Amino acid sequence: MKTTTAKEVEKQYQSLNIIDVREVEEVTTGKIPGAVHIPLGLLEFRMNELNKSKEYVMVCRSGGRSGQATQFLEGQGYNVTNMDGGMMNYEGKTE
């Protein structure tokens, strides 16, 4: 599984395709600008919204659920990277 740091995402978020897999209540505290919110429990049903030719960075609160999402999508043929430490380590802009 490929991983990246929150610091790298902070620097590049405008050019990344970010998927936030946290629950609705968690996202209300702020998400990375431009991130698409797909709760982990819905990912299997909404993965058709993703393009296999693009690269995605998966984000959650601490990195565990996004790691699960990354492994699942990798198994489906998607190009995905997990953001280590999740939003707990992210200090950049939020919306």
Sequence and secondary structure as in RCSB ss.txt:
>XXXX:A:sequence
MKTTTAKEVEKQYQSLNIIDVREVEEVTTGKIPGAVHIPLGLLEFRMNELNKSKEYVMVCRSGGRSGQATQFLEG
QGYNVTNMDGGMMNYEGKTE
>XXXX:A:secstr
 EEE HHHHHHHGGGSEEEE S HHHHTT   TT EE  GGGHHHHGGGS TTSEEEEE SSSHHHHHHHHHHHH
TT EEEEETTHHHH  S   
